[in-house]
Amino acid sequence: MLDIIREAPLGQAIRFISRNKLLRYPEERPDFELPPQYVAVLKDSVEPKHQNADFRTSDRLSPQNEIETQNNLSARSTQTSKQPEQ
């Protein structure tokens, strides 16, 4: 019954006013434990999901390098569009 009230606009208002202390979802309760079948799946999924197993975070561009790369690419496209047609 509380599930129905919680999902209704009145329940959402109660949750908002109480700062989510009332009508909590099961995973928001302090005594919540992840079901065993999910724990097993998490333990089995140790391998990375990437197609390239050698992919590392350090291979990614930093924000500054990414901006520089974008600027270089846009400069190249501007140069090629300004060349006269033959």
N, C-alpha and C positions, 0 to 999 in steps of 0.2 A: 504494500500500500504506500509506504514511504517513497518507493521508487517512482510511482505515478505522480505523487505530489512534487517530488524533487524535479521532475522533468517539466512540469507545468510552469507557466509564467509566474504563478504565485510562489512556487517553490524556488525558482531562480531568483526572485526578489528577496525571499527569505535568506537564501545563501549569500546574496550580495550584501544585504544589510548586516548579516552576522559575520561577514568576512569569511565565509565558507566553514564556519564552526558548526553550523546546524545543517542537517540533511546532507551529510557527506556521502560521496561515492565510496564504494568498498576500498578502492586503492588509496583513498585519502585518510583512511583510519589508521591510527598508530599501530594496531595489532595486525595489520595486513601482511600476509606472506604470499609470495609469488607461488602459484600452483606448481606442483612437482613436474608436470609435463612441460611447462615453460622453462623451468630451470634446466631440464634435460636438453631442451633445444638450444638454450644459450650455451651450455657446456659443449655441445657438439659443433657449434658454429664458431670455432676458434679460428678457422682458416679465413683469410681475407676474401671478400666478395668481388675483388677486382679481376678483370680479365688478365691484366698484366700483374703477375705476382711480385715483380720487382718494383712496383710503384711505391714510392715513399713520399711522406709529407715534405721532405726536404727538396724533392724534385719539383714541387710546385713553385710558381713564381711568387715573390713577395709582392705586396700591393704596389710598391714603387716600381719594381721591375715590370710588372704587368702594365702599368701606365706608360712606361717608356716603350714597351713593345707595341702597344696600341698606337702610340704617337708615331713610331717608326713605320708601322704598316699604313697609317693614314697618309703620312708624308710620301711614301712610295706610290700609293694609289693616286695622289694628287699630281705627282711628277709624270706618271704614265698617262694621265688624262690630259695633260697640257702639251704633250708631244704632238707635233703636226702629223696629220694623216698623210700617208704616201699613196 
